[in-house]
């Protein structure tokens, strides 16, 4: 289970060091093999899945009928753009230049542990997201049942 927020620096080669707190979890969950892809729901963010969790997501997305344009977009954004990455000896992963460019990740980013995956945000997009509040009109029935 991944959780927490970590400010990350991307080096000149497009690599980020996985925070120490996650290294053992990642090694156990997926043998240091992750998959990075676009977040189809929010700009400025990439998803980073452990390999096994990615396989489940990939298969579910690919099972969607390709006759609907929203399904095809999701398949392209998630599956077609997925790139395998593996932690190197210094616990770093390389973020493909195309992915960094598309979401605006430069030197500073934010890694969020989201349970079964990570979200990797550009610093600017993350700040914009956390400044947004949830209004009464945004509340779903499921949210109303939460006891926070």
C-alpha positions, 0 to 999 in steps of 0.5 A: 500500500503506497501513501504519502506525498514526496517532493521529487527532483528530476535529474538532467537525464530524466531520472527520479530517485524512488523515496526510501520508504517505498523501495522495499514495498516496490521490491516486494510488490513487483521486483522493482518493475513498474509501468508508467503511463498517462493519467487519462483523467487529469492533465499534469499527472502520470500514473506509475503502477507496479507491474502486476497491478498494471497487468490487471488495469491493462487487461481491463482497459483493453477489454473495453469495446473499441467502438466508443471514442472514449474507450479508444482514447483511454486505451491510447492514453493508458495502454498505448503510452505505457512504458516499462521502467525498472529501478536501477542500482541507485533506486532511480527510474527513468521517466521517458522524455515524451511523458515528461514533456506531455505533462509538464514535468521538468526539474521538480515533481511530486510523487503521491502514493495512492494505494495501488499505484503512484501519481507523479505530478508536475509541481505546478499541476499538483499545487493547482490541484491541492488548492482546489476545494470540494464544494457541496455541489461536488459531493457524490452519494459515496462521499456523503457516506464517508466519516472523515 
